[in-house]
Amino acid sequence: MPLHTTQYYQQKLELELAQIQQKIISCLQQSHDSDYLLLAKKLQADSVMKWPELMSGVFSEQLKDYRHRLEQLEASLSQIQIGLYGYCADCEAELSAELLELDPAQQRCNRCRKS
């Protein structure tokens, strides 16, 4: 994948990652649960790489969805760093531009996602 294309997707991924982080903190801060308020403080003080682990005890479906997306985004950004972004994690086929445009955090080709 050309460098300028990878940089384009990296920017999209980083933007969404920042948005998900804001949504998580906002959701936790709006809670009246003292454990969630404490978790919000812990997350703000720690690296985003540790957020999924710190969030392992959340029971809110919305927060679970945010955590899952956070993990997908981080995995894709890691793939960029090691030069494997844009390839299927299962069969190593190159992912189509259409698929990445729909979801830049996609890690499997259509064939592997269906099987």
C-alpha distances in whole Angstrom, upper triangle without the diagonal:
4,6,9,7,7,10,11,11,12,15,16,16,18,20,21,22,24,26,26,28,30,31,32,34,36,36,38,40,41,43,46,46,46,44,41,42,42,38,37,39,37,34,34,35,33,29,27,25,29,29,29,31,34,33,34,38,37,39,38,35,34,33,32,29,28,28,26,23,23,23,20,18,19,17,14,14,15,12,10,13,13,9,9,8,7,9,13,15,18,17,13,12,9,10,10,10,14,14,12,14,17,16,13,15,15,14,16,15,18,20,20,21,24,25
4,6,5,6,9,10,11,12,15,16,17,18,20,22,22,25,26,27,29,31,32,33,35,36,37,39,41,42,44,47,47,47,45,42,43,43,40,38,39,38,35,34,36,33,29,27,27,30,31,31,33,35,35,36,40,39,41,40,38,35,35,34,31,30,30,28,25,25,25,22,20,21,20,16,16,17,14,12,14,14,11,12,11,10,13,17,19,22,20,17,16,12,13,13,12,15,16,14,15,19,18,15,17,18,18,19,19,22,23,24,24,27,29
4,5,5,6,9,10,10,12,14,15,16,18,20,21,22,24,25,26,29,30,31,33,34,36,37,39,40,42,46,45,45,43,40,41,41,37,36,37,36,32,32,33,30,27,25,24,28,29,29,31,33,33,35,38,38,40,39,37,35,34,33,31,29,29,27,24,24,23,21,19,19,18,15,14,15,13,10,12,13,10,12,11,12,14,18,20,23,22,19,18,15,15,16,14,17,18,15,16,19,18,15,17,18,18,20,21,24,26,25,26,29,31
4,5,5,6,9,10,11,13,14,15,17,19,20,21,23,24,26,27,29,30,32,33,35,36,38,39,41,45,44,45,43,40,40,40,37,35,36,36,32,31,33,31,27,25,25,29,29,29,32,34,34,35,39,38,40,38,36,34,33,33,30,28,29,27,24,24,24,22,19,20,20,16,15,17,16,12,14,16,13,15,13,13,16,20,22,25,24,21,20,16,16,16,13,16,17,14,14,18,18,14,17,18,19,22,21,24,27,27,27,30,32
4,5,5,6,9,10,11,12,14,16,17,18,20,21,23,24,26,27,29,31,32,33,35,36,38,40,43,43,44,41,38,39,39,36,34,36,35,31,31,33,30,27,25,24,28,28,28,31,33,32,34,37,36,37,36,34,31,31,30,28,26,26,25,22,22,22,19,17,18,18,14,14,16,14,11,14,15,13,13,11,10,13,17,19,22,21,18,17,13,13,12,9,13,14,11,11,15,14,11,14,15,16,18,18,20,23,23,23,26,28
4,5,5,6,9,10,10,12,14,15,16,18,20,21,22,24,26,27,28,30,31,33,34,36,38,41,41,41,39,36,37,37,33,32,33,32,28,28,30,27,24,21,21,25,25,25,28,29,29,31,34,33,35,34,32,30,29,28,26,24,24,22,20,19,19,16,14,15,14,11,10,12,10,7,10,12,9,10,8,8,12,15,17,20,20,17,16,13,12,13,11,14,14,11,12,15,14,10,12,13,14,17,17,20,23,22,22,25,27
4,5,5,6,9,10,10,12,14,15,16,18,20,21,23,24,26,27,29,30,32,33,35,36,40,40,40,38,35,35,35,32,30,31,31,27,27,28,26,22,20,20,24,24,25,28,29,29,31,34,33,35,34,32,30,29,28,26,24,24,23,20,19,20,17,14,15,16,12,11,13,12,9,11,13,12,13,11,12,15,18,20,23,24,20,20,17,16,16,14,16,17,13,13,16,15,11,13,16,17,20,20,23,26,25,25,28,30
4,5,5,6,9,10,11,13,14,16,17,19,20,22,23,25,26,27,29,31,32,33,35,39,39,39,38,34,35,35,32,30,32,31,27,27,29,27,24,21,22,25,25,25,28,30,29,31,34,33,34,33,31,28,28,28,25,23,24,23,19,19,20,17,14,16,16,13,12,15,14,11,14,16,14,15,12,12,16,19,20,24,24,21,20,17,15,15,12,14,14,11,10,14,13,10,13,15,16,19,20,22,25,25,24,27,29
4,5,5,6,9,10,11,12,14,15,16,18,20,21,22,24,26,27,28,30,31,33,37,36,37,35,32,33,33,30,28,30,29,25,25,27,25,22,19,19,23,22,22,25,27,26,28,31,29,31,29,28,25,25,24,22,20,20,19,16,16,16,14,11,13,13,9,9,12,11,9,12,15,13,13,9,10,13,16,17,20,21,18,18,15,13,13,10,12,12,8,8,11,10,6,9,11,13,16,17,19,22,21,21,24,26
4,5,5,6,8,10,10,12,14,15,16,18,20,21,23,24,26,27,28,30,32,35,35,35,33,30,31,31,28,26,27,26,23,22,24,22,19,16,16,20,20,20,23,24,24,26,29,28,30,29,27,25,24,24,21,19,19,18,15,14,15,13,10,11,12,8,7,10,10,7,10,13,12,13,10,11,14,17,17,21,22,19,20,17,15,16,14,16,15,11,12,14,12,8,10,13,14,17,19,21,24,23,22,26,28
4,5,5,6,9,10,11,12,14,15,17,18,20,21,23,24,26,27,29,31,34,34,35,33,30,30,30,27,25,26,26,22,22,24,22,19,16,17,21,20,21,24,25,25,27,30,28,30,29,27,25,24,24,22,19,20,20,16,15,17,15,11,13,14,12,10,13,14,11,13,16,16,16,13,14,18,20,21,25,26,23,23,20,18,18,15,17,17,13,12,15,13,10,12,15,17,20,21,24,27,26,25,28,30
4,6,5,6,9,10,11,12,14,16,17,18,20,21,22,24,26,27,29,33,33,33,32,28,29,30,27,25,26,26,22,22,24,23,20,17,18,21,20,20,24,25,24,26,28,27,28,26,25,22,21,22,19,17,18,17,14,13,15,13,10,12,14,11,10,14,14,12,15,18,17,17,13,14,17,19,20,23,24,22,22,19,16,16,14,15,14,11,10,11,10,7,9,12,15,18,19,21,24,24,22,25,28
4,5,5,6,9,10,10,12,14,15,16,18,20,21,22,24,26,27,31,30,31,29,26,27,27,24,22,24,23,20,20,22,20,17,14,14,18,16,17,20,21,20,22,25,24,26,24,22,20,19,19,16,14,15,14,11,10,12,10,6,8,10,8,7,11,12,10,13,15,15,15,12,13,16,17,17,21,23,20,21,18,16,17,15,16,14,11,11,12,9,7,7,11,13,16,18,20,23,22,20,24,26
4,5,5,6,9,10,10,12,14,15,17,18,20,21,23,24,26,30,29,30,28,25,25,25,22,20,22,21,17,17,19,17,14,12,13,16,15,16,19,20,20,22,25,24,26,24,23,20,19,20,18,15,15,16,12,11,13,12,8,9,12,10,8,11,13,11,13,16,16,17,14,16,19,20,20,24,26,23,24,21,19,20,18,19,18,14,14,16,13,10,11,14,16,20,22,24,27,26,24,27,29
4,5,5,6,9,10,11,13,14,16,17,18,20,21,23,25,28,29,29,28,24,24,25,23,20,22,22,18,17,20,19,16,14,16,18,17,18,21,22,21,23,26,24,26,24,23,20,19,20,17,14,16,16,13,12,14,14,10,12,15,13,11,15,16,15,16,20,20,20,17,18,21,22,23,26,28,26,26,23,21,21,19,19,18,15,14,15,13,11,12,16,18,21,23,25,28,27,25,28,31
4,5,5,6,9,10,10,12,14,15,16,18,20,21,23,26,26,27,26,22,23,24,21,19,21,21,17,17,20,19,16,13,15,17,15,16,19,20,18,21,23,21,23,21,19,16,15,16,14,11,13,13,9,9,12,11,8,10,13,12,11,15,16,15,17,20,20,20,17,17,20,21,21,24,26,25,25,23,20,20,18,18,17,14,13,13,11,10,10,13,16,19,21,22,26,25,22,25,28
4,5,5,6,9,10,11,12,14,15,17,18,20,22,25,25,25,23,20,21,21,18,16,18,18,14,14,17,15,13,9,11,14,12,12,16,16,15,18,20,19,21,19,19,16,14,15,13,10,11,12,8,7,10,10,6,8,11,11,10,13,15,14,16,19,19,19,16,18,20,21,20,24,26,25,25,23,21,22,20,21,19,16,16,16,13,11,10,14,16,19,22,24,27,25,23,26,28
4,5,5,6,9,10,11,12,14,16,17,18,20,24,24,24,23,19,19,20,17,15,16,17,13,12,15,14,12,10,12,15,13,14,18,17,16,19,22,20,22,20,20,17,15,17,15,12,13,14,12,10,13,13,10,11,15,14,13,16,18,17,18,21,22,22,20,21,24,25,24,28,30,28,29,27,24,25,23,23,22,19,18,18,16,15,14,18,20,23,26,27,30,29,27,30,32
4,5,5,6,9,10,10,12,14,15,16,19,22,23,23,22,19,19,20,18,15,17,18,14,14,17,17,15,12,15,17,14,15,19,18,17,20,21,19,21,18,18,14,13,15,14,10,12,14,11,10,14,14,11,13,16,16,15,18,20,19,21,24,24,24,21,22,25,25,25,28,31,29,30,27,25,25,23,23,21,19,18,17,15,15,14,18,20,23,26,27,30,29,26,29,31
4,5,5,6,9,10,10,12,14,15,17,20,20,21,20,16,17,18,15,13,16,16,12,13,16,15,14,11,13,14,11,12,16,15,13,16,18,15,17,15,14,11,10,12,10,6,9,10,8,7,11,11,10,11,14,15,14,17,19,19,20,23,24,23,21,22,24,24,23,26,29,28,29,27,24,25,23,23,21,19,18,17,15,14,13,16,19,22,24,25,28,27,24,27,29
4,5,5,6,9,10,11,12,14,16,19,19,19,18,14,15,16,13,10,13,13,9,9,12,12,11,8,11,12,9,11,14,13,12,15,17,15,17,16,16,13,11,13,12,8,9,12,10,8,11,13,11,12,15,16,15,17,20,20,20,23,25,24,22,24,26,26,25,28,31,30,31,29,27,28,26,26,24,21,21,21,18,17,16,19,21,24,27,28,31,29,27,30,32
4,5,5,6,8,10,10,12,14,18,18,19,18,14,14,16,14,10,13,14,11,10,14,14,14,11,15,15,12,14,17,16,14,18,19,16,18,16,17,13,12,15,14,10,12,15,13,11,15,16,14,15,19,19,18,21,23,23,24,27,28,28,25,26,29,29,28,31,34,33,34,32,29,30,28,28,26,23,23,22,20,19,18,22,24,27,29,31,34,32,29,32,34
4,6,5,6,9,10,10,13,16,17,18,17,13,14,16,14,11,14,15,12,12,16,16,16,13,16,16,13,14,17,16,13,17,17,14,16,13,13,10,9,12,11,8,11,13,12,11,15,16,14,16,19,20,19,22,24,24,25,28,29,28,26,27,29,29,28,31,33,33,33,32,29,29,28,27,25,23,22,21,19,19,18,21,23,26,28,29,32,31,28,30,32
4,5,5,6,9,10,11,15,14,15,14,10,11,13,10,8,11,12,9,10,14,14,14,11,14,14,10,11,14,12,10,13,14,11,13,11,12,9,7,10,10,7,8,12,11,10,13,15,14,15,18,19,19,21,23,24,25,27,29,28,26,27,29,28,27,30,33,32,33,32,29,30,29,28,26,24,24,23,20,20,18,21,23,26,29,30,32,30,27,30,32
4,5,5,6,9,10,13,13,14,13,9,9,11,9,6,8,10,8,8,12,12,14,12,15,14,11,13,15,13,11,15,15,13,15,13,15,12,10,13,14,11,12,15,14,13,16,18,17,17,21,22,21,23,26,26,26,29,31,30,28,30,32,31,30,33,36,35,36,35,32,33,32,31,29,27,27,26,23,23,21,24,26,29,32,33,36,34,31,34,36
4,5,5,6,9,12,13,14,14,11,10,13,11,8,11,13,12,11,15,16,17,15,18,18,14,16,18,16,14,18,17,14,16,13,15,12,11,14,14,12,14,17,16,15,18,20,19,20,23,24,23,26,28,28,29,32,33,33,30,31,34,33,32,35,38,37,38,37,34,34,33,32,30,28,27,26,24,24,23,26,28,31,33,34,37,35,32,35,37
4,6,5,7,10,11,13,13,9,9,12,11,9,12,14,12,13,17,17,18,16,19,18,14,15,17,15,12,15,15,11,12,10,11,9,8,11,12,10,12,15,15,14,18,19,19,20,23,24,24,26,28,29,30,32,34,33,30,32,33,33,32,34,37,37,38,36,33,34,33,32,30,28,28,26,23,24,23,25,27,30,32,33,36,34,31,33,35
4,5,5,9,8,9,9,5,6,9,7,6,9,11,10,11,14,15,17,15,18,16,13,14,16,13,11,14,13,10,12,10,12,11,8,12,14,11,12,16,16,15,18,20,20,20,23,25,25,26,29,30,30,33,35,34,32,33,35,34,32,35,38,38,39,38,35,36,35,34,32,30,30,28,26,26,24,27,29,31,34,35,37,35,32,35,36
4,5,8,9,9,10,7,5,9,9,6,9,12,11,11,14,16,18,17,20,19,15,17,19,15,14,17,16,13,15,13,16,14,12,16,17,15,16,19,19,18,21,23,23,23,26,28,27,29,32,32,32,35,37,36,34,35,37,37,35,38,41,41,42,41,38,39,37,37,34,33,32,31,28,28,27,30,32,34,37,38,41,39,36,38,40
4,7,9,11,12,9,8,12,12,10,13,15,15,15,18,20,22,20,23,22,18,19,21,18,16,19,17,14,15,13,15,13,12,16,17,15,17,20,20,20,23,25,24,25,28,29,29,31,33,34,35,37,39,38,36,37,39,38,37,39,42,42,43,42,39,39,38,37,35,33,32,31,29,29,28,30,33,35,38,38,41,39,36,38,40
4,5,8,9,7,7,11,11,10,13,15,15,16,19,20,22,21,23,21,18,19,20,17,15,17,15,12,12,11,14,12,11,15,17,15,17,20,21,20,23,25,25,26,28,30,30,31,34,35,36,38,40,39,36,38,39,38,37,39,42,42,43,42,39,40,39,38,36,34,34,32,30,31,29,31,33,35,38,38,41,39,36,38,39
4,6,9,8,8,11,12,12,14,16,17,18,20,22,24,23,26,24,20,21,22,19,17,19,16,14,14,13,16,16,15,18,20,19,20,23,24,23,26,28,28,29,32,33,33,35,37,38,39,41,43,42,40,41,43,42,40,42,46,45,47,46,43,44,43,42,39,38,38,36,33,34,32,35,36,39,41,42,44,42,39,41,42
4,5,5,6,9,10,11,13,14,16,17,19,20,23,22,24,21,18,19,19,16,14,16,13,11,12,12,15,15,14,16,19,18,18,22,23,22,24,27,27,27,30,32,32,33,36,37,37,39,42,41,39,40,41,40,38,40,44,44,45,45,42,43,43,42,39,38,38,36,33,34,31,34,35,37,40,41,43,41,37,40,41
4,5,5,6,9,10,11,12,14,16,17,19,21,21,23,20,18,19,19,15,14,16,14,13,14,14,18,18,16,18,21,20,19,23,24,23,25,28,28,28,30,33,32,33,36,37,37,39,42,41,39,41,42,41,39,41,45,45,46,46,43,45,44,43,41,39,39,37,35,35,33,35,36,39,42,43,45,42,39,42,43
4,5,5,6,9,10,10,12,14,15,16,19,19,20,17,15,16,15,12,11,13,10,9,11,12,16,16,14,16,19,18,17,20,22,20,22,25,25,25,27,30,30,30,33,35,34,36,39,38,36,38,39,38,36,38,42,42,43,43,41,42,42,41,38,37,37,35,33,33,30,32,33,36,39,40,42,39,36,39,40
4,5,5,6,9,10,10,12,14,15,18,17,19,16,13,14,14,11,10,12,10,8,10,10,14,13,11,13,16,14,14,18,19,18,19,23,23,22,25,27,27,28,31,32,32,34,36,36,34,36,37,36,34,36,40,39,41,40,38,39,39,38,35,34,34,32,29,30,27,30,31,33,36,37,39,37,34,37,38
4,5,5,7,9,10,11,13,15,17,17,20,17,14,16,17,13,12,15,13,12,14,14,17,16,13,16,19,17,16,20,21,19,22,25,24,24,27,29,28,29,32,33,33,35,38,37,35,37,39,38,36,39,42,42,43,42,40,41,40,40,37,35,35,34,31,31,29,32,33,36,39,40,42,40,37,39,41
4,5,5,6,9,10,11,13,16,16,18,15,13,15,15,11,11,14,13,12,15,15,19,18,15,17,20,18,17,21,22,20,21,25,24,23,26,29,28,28,32,33,32,34,37,36,35,37,38,38,36,38,42,41,43,42,40,42,41,41,38,36,36,35,32,32,29,32,33,36,39,40,43,40,37,40,41
4,5,5,6,9,10,10,13,13,15,12,10,12,11,8,8,11,10,9,13,13,16,15,12,14,17,14,13,17,18,16,17,21,21,20,23,25,24,25,28,29,29,31,33,33,31,34,35,34,32,34,38,37,39,39,36,38,37,37,34,32,33,32,29,28,26,28,29,32,35,37,39,36,34,36,37
4,5,5,6,9,10,13,12,15,13,10,13,13,10,10,13,13,11,14,14,17,15,12,14,16,14,13,17,17,15,17,21,20,19,22,24,23,24,28,28,28,30,33,32,31,33,34,34,32,35,38,37,39,38,36,37,36,36,33,31,31,30,27,27,25,28,29,32,35,36,39,36,34,37,38
4,5,5,6,9,12,13,15,13,11,15,15,11,12,15,15,15,18,18,20,19,15,18,20,17,16,20,20,18,20,23,22,21,24,26,25,25,29,29,29,31,34,34,32,35,36,36,34,37,40,39,41,40,38,39,38,38,36,33,34,33,30,29,27,30,31,34,38,39,42,39,37,40,41
4,6,5,6,10,11,13,10,9,12,12,8,10,13,13,14,17,18,20,19,15,17,19,17,15,19,19,16,18,21,20,19,22,24,23,23,27,27,26,29,32,32,30,33,34,34,32,35,38,37,39,38,36,38,37,38,35,33,33,32,29,28,26,29,29,33,36,38,40,37,35,38,39
4,5,5,7,7,10,8,6,10,10,7,9,12,13,13,16,16,18,17,13,15,17,13,12,16,16,13,15,18,17,15,19,21,19,20,23,24,23,26,28,28,27,29,31,31,29,32,35,34,36,35,33,35,34,34,31,29,29,29,25,25,22,25,26,29,33,34,37,34,32,35,36
4,6,8,8,12,11,9,13,14,11,12,16,17,16,19,19,21,19,16,18,19,16,15,18,18,15,17,20,18,17,20,22,20,21,25,25,24,27,29,29,28,30,32,33,31,34,37,36,37,36,34,36,34,35,32,30,30,29,26,25,23,27,28,31,34,36,39,36,34,37,39
4,7,9,12,10,10,14,14,11,14,17,18,18,21,22,24,22,18,20,22,18,17,20,20,17,19,22,20,18,21,23,21,22,25,25,24,27,30,30,29,32,33,34,32,35,38,37,39,37,36,38,36,37,35,32,32,32,29,27,25,29,29,33,36,38,41,38,36,39,40
4,6,8,7,8,11,11,9,12,15,16,17,21,21,23,21,18,19,20,17,15,18,18,15,16,19,17,15,18,20,18,18,22,23,21,23,26,27,26,29,30,31,28,32,35,33,35,34,33,35,34,35,32,29,30,30,27,25,23,26,26,30,33,35,38,35,33,37,37
4,5,6,7,10,11,10,13,15,18,18,22,22,23,21,18,18,19,16,14,17,16,13,13,16,14,12,15,17,15,15,18,19,17,20,23,23,22,25,27,27,25,29,31,30,32,31,29,32,31,32,29,26,27,28,24,22,20,23,23,27,30,33,35,32,31,34,35
4,5,5,8,10,10,11,14,16,16,19,19,20,18,15,15,16,13,11,13,13,9,10,13,11,9,12,14,12,13,16,17,16,19,21,21,20,23,24,25,23,26,29,27,29,28,26,29,28,28,26,23,24,24,21,19,16,20,20,24,27,29,32,29,27,31,32
4,6,7,8,10,11,13,16,17,20,20,21,19,16,16,17,14,11,13,13,9,9,12,11,7,10,13,11,11,14,15,14,16,19,19,18,21,22,22,20,23,26,25,27,26,25,28,27,28,25,23,24,24,21,19,16,19,18,22,25,28,30,27,26,29,30
4,6,6,6,9,10,13,14,18,19,20,19,15,15,16,14,11,13,14,11,10,14,13,11,13,16,15,14,17,19,18,20,22,22,22,24,25,25,23,25,29,28,30,29,28,31,30,31,28,26,27,27,23,22,19,21,21,24,28,30,32,29,27,31,31
4,5,5,6,9,11,11,15,15,16,15,11,12,13,11,8,11,12,8,9,13,12,10,13,16,15,15,18,20,19,21,24,23,22,24,26,25,23,26,29,28,30,30,28,30,29,30,27,25,26,25,21,20,18,20,21,24,27,29,31,28,26,30,30
4,5,5,6,10,10,13,14,14,14,10,9,11,9,6,8,10,7,7,11,11,10,12,15,15,15,18,20,20,21,23,22,21,23,24,23,20,23,26,26,28,28,26,28,28,28,25,23,25,24,20,19,16,18,18,21,25,26,28,25,23,26,27
4,5,5,9,10,14,15,16,16,13,12,14,13,9,11,13,11,10,14,15,13,14,18,18,17,20,22,21,22,25,24,23,26,26,25,22,24,28,28,30,30,29,31,31,32,28,27,28,27,24,23,19,21,21,24,27,29,31,27,26,29,29
4,6,7,9,13,14,16,16,12,12,15,13,10,13,15,12,12,16,17,15,17,20,20,19,22,24,24,25,28,27,26,28,29,28,26,28,32,31,33,33,31,34,34,34,31,29,30,29,25,25,22,24,24,27,30,32,34,30,28,31,32
4,5,6,9,10,12,12,8,8,11,10,7,10,12,11,11,15,16,15,17,19,20,20,23,24,24,26,28,27,26,28,28,27,25,27,31,31,33,32,30,32,32,32,29,27,28,27,23,23,20,22,23,25,29,30,32,29,26,29,30
4,6,9,11,12,13,10,8,12,12,8,10,14,12,12,15,17,16,17,20,21,21,23,25,25,26,29,27,26,28,28,27,24,26,30,30,32,32,30,33,33,33,29,28,30,28,24,24,21,22,22,25,28,29,31,28,25,28,28
4,6,9,12,13,10,9,13,13,11,13,16,15,15,18,20,19,21,24,24,24,27,29,29,30,33,31,30,32,32,30,28,29,33,33,36,36,34,36,36,35,32,31,32,30,27,27,24,26,26,28,31,32,34,31,28,30,31
4,6,8,10,7,7,11,11,9,12,14,14,15,18,19,19,21,23,24,25,27,29,29,31,33,31,30,31,32,30,28,30,33,34,35,35,33,35,35,34,31,29,30,28,25,26,23,24,25,27,31,31,33,30,27,30,30
4,6,9,7,7,10,12,11,13,16,16,17,19,21,21,23,25,26,27,29,31,32,33,35,33,31,32,33,31,29,30,34,35,36,36,34,35,35,34,31,30,31,28,26,27,24,25,26,28,31,31,33,30,27,29,30
4,5,5,6,9,10,10,12,14,15,17,19,20,21,23,25,26,27,29,31,32,33,35,33,31,32,32,31,29,30,34,34,36,35,33,34,34,32,29,29,29,26,24,25,23,24,26,27,30,30,32,30,27,28,30
4,5,5,6,9,10,10,12,14,15,17,18,20,21,23,24,26,27,29,30,32,33,31,29,29,30,28,27,28,31,32,33,33,30,31,31,29,26,26,26,23,21,23,20,21,23,24,27,27,29,27,23,25,26
4,5,5,6,9,10,11,12,14,16,17,18,20,21,23,24,26,27,29,31,32,30,27,28,29,27,26,28,31,32,32,32,29,29,29,27,25,24,24,21,19,21,19,20,22,24,26,26,29,27,24,25,27
4,5,5,6,9,10,10,12,14,15,16,18,20,21,22,24,26,27,29,30,28,26,27,28,27,26,28,31,31,32,31,29,30,29,28,25,24,25,22,20,21,18,20,22,24,27,27,29,27,24,26,28
4,5,5,6,9,10,11,13,14,15,17,19,20,21,23,25,26,27,29,27,25,26,26,25,23,25,28,28,30,29,27,28,28,27,24,23,24,22,19,20,17,18,20,21,24,25,27,24,21,23,25
4,5,5,6,9,10,11,12,14,15,17,19,20,21,23,25,26,27,25,23,23,24,22,21,23,26,27,27,27,24,25,25,24,21,20,21,18,15,17,14,16,17,19,22,22,24,22,19,21,23
4,5,5,6,9,10,10,12,14,15,16,18,20,21,23,25,26,24,22,23,24,23,22,24,27,27,28,27,24,25,25,24,21,20,20,18,15,16,14,16,17,20,23,23,26,24,21,23,25
4,5,5,6,9,10,11,12,14,15,16,18,20,21,23,24,23,21,22,23,22,20,22,26,26,27,27,24,26,26,25,22,20,22,20,16,17,14,16,17,19,23,24,26,23,21,23,25
4,5,5,6,9,10,11,13,14,15,17,19,20,21,23,21,19,20,20,19,17,19,22,22,24,23,21,23,23,22,19,18,19,17,14,15,11,13,14,16,19,20,22,19,17,20,21
4,5,5,6,9,10,11,12,14,15,17,19,20,21,19,17,17,19,18,17,19,22,22,23,22,19,21,20,20,17,15,16,14,11,11,9,11,12,15,18,19,21,19,17,20,21
4,5,5,6,9,10,11,12,14,16,17,19,20,19,17,18,19,19,18,20,23,23,24,23,21,22,22,22,19,17,18,17,13,13,10,13,14,17,20,22,24,22,19,23,24
4,5,5,6,9,10,10,12,14,15,17,18,17,15,17,17,17,15,17,21,20,22,21,19,22,22,22,19,17,19,18,14,13,10,12,12,15,18,20,22,19,18,21,22
4,6,5,6,9,10,11,13,14,16,16,14,12,13,14,14,12,15,18,17,19,18,16,18,18,18,15,13,15,14,10,10,6,8,8,12,15,17,19,17,15,18,19
4,5,5,6,9,10,11,13,15,15,14,12,13,15,15,14,17,20,19,20,18,16,18,17,18,15,12,14,14,10,8,6,9,10,14,17,19,21,19,17,21,23
4,5,5,6,9,10,11,13,14,13,12,14,16,16,14,18,21,19,21,19,18,20,20,21,18,15,17,17,14,11,9,11,12,15,18,21,23,21,19,23,24
4,5,5,6,9,10,11,12,11,9,12,12,13,11,14,17,15,17,17,15,18,18,20,17,14,17,17,13,11,8,10,9,12,16,18,20,18,17,20,21
4,5,5,6,9,10,10,9,7,9,10,11,10,14,16,14,15,14,13,15,15,16,14,11,13,14,11,8,5,8,7,11,14,17,19,17,16,20,21
4,5,5,6,9,10,10,8,11,13,14,14,17,19,17,18,17,15,18,17,19,16,13,15,16,13,10,8,11,11,15,17,20,23,21,20,24,25
4,5,5,6,9,9,8,12,13,14,13,16,18,16,18,17,16,19,19,21,19,16,18,19,16,13,11,13,12,15,18,21,23,21,20,24,25
4,5,5,6,5,5,8,9,11,10,13,15,12,14,13,13,16,16,19,16,13,16,18,15,12,10,11,9,13,15,19,20,18,18,22,22
4,6,5,6,5,8,10,13,13,16,18,14,16,14,14,16,15,18,16,13,16,18,15,11,11,12,12,15,17,20,22,20,21,24,25
4,6,8,8,12,13,16,15,19,20,17,18,17,17,20,19,22,20,17,19,21,18,15,14,16,15,18,20,24,25,23,23,27,28
4,6,8,11,12,14,13,16,17,14,16,15,16,19,19,22,21,18,21,22,20,16,15,16,14,17,19,23,24,22,23,26,26
4,6,9,10,13,13,16,16,12,14,12,14,16,17,20,18,16,18,21,18,15,14,15,13,16,17,21,22,21,22,25,25
4,6,6,9,9,12,12,9,11,10,11,14,15,18,16,14,17,19,16,13,12,12,10,12,14,17,18,17,18,21,22
4,6,8,9,13,13,10,11,9,9,12,12,15,13,10,13,15,13,10,9,10,8,11,12,16,18,16,17,20,21
4,7,9,12,12,9,9,6,5,8,9,11,10,8,11,13,11,9,9,8,7,9,9,13,15,14,15,18,19
4,6,9,8,5,5,4,5,9,11,13,11,10,14,15,13,11,11,9,7,7,8,12,13,12,13,16,17
4,5,6,4,5,6,6,10,13,14,11,11,15,15,13,12,11,8,5,4,5,9,10,8,10,13,13
4,6,6,8,10,10,14,16,17,14,14,17,17,15,14,12,9,6,6,8,12,12,9,10,14,13
4,6,8,11,11,15,18,19,16,16,20,19,17,17,15,12,8,7,8,11,10,7,9,12,11
4,6,9,10,14,17,18,16,16,20,20,18,18,17,14,10,8,8,11,9,7,11,13,12
4,6,9,12,15,17,15,15,18,19,17,16,15,13,10,9,9,12,11,10,13,15,15
4,6,9,12,14,13,13,17,17,17,16,15,13,10,9,7,10,10,10,12,15,15
4,6,9,12,10,10,14,15,14,13,14,11,10,9,8,11,12,12,14,16,17
4,7,8,7,7,10,11,11,10,11,8,8,7,6,8,10,11,12,14,16
4,5,5,6,9,10,11,11,13,10,11,10,8,9,12,13,13,15,18
4,5,5,6,9,10,9,12,11,12,13,11,12,15,16,16,18,21
4,6,5,6,9,10,12,11,13,13,11,11,14,16,15,17,20
4,5,5,6,8,10,7,10,9,8,8,12,13,12,14,17
4,5,5,4,7,6,9,10,10,11,15,15,14,16,19
4,5,6,9,9,12,13,13,14,17,18,16,19,22
4,7,9,8,12,13,12,12,16,17,14,17,20
4,5,5,9,11,12,12,16,16,13,16,19
4,5,8,11,12,14,17,17,15,18,21
4,6,9,12,14,17,15,13,17,19
4,6,8,10,13,11,10,13,15
4,7,10,12,10,9,13,14
4,7,8,6,6,9,11
4,5,5,6,9,10
4,6,5,6,9
4,6,5,7
4,5,5
4,6
4
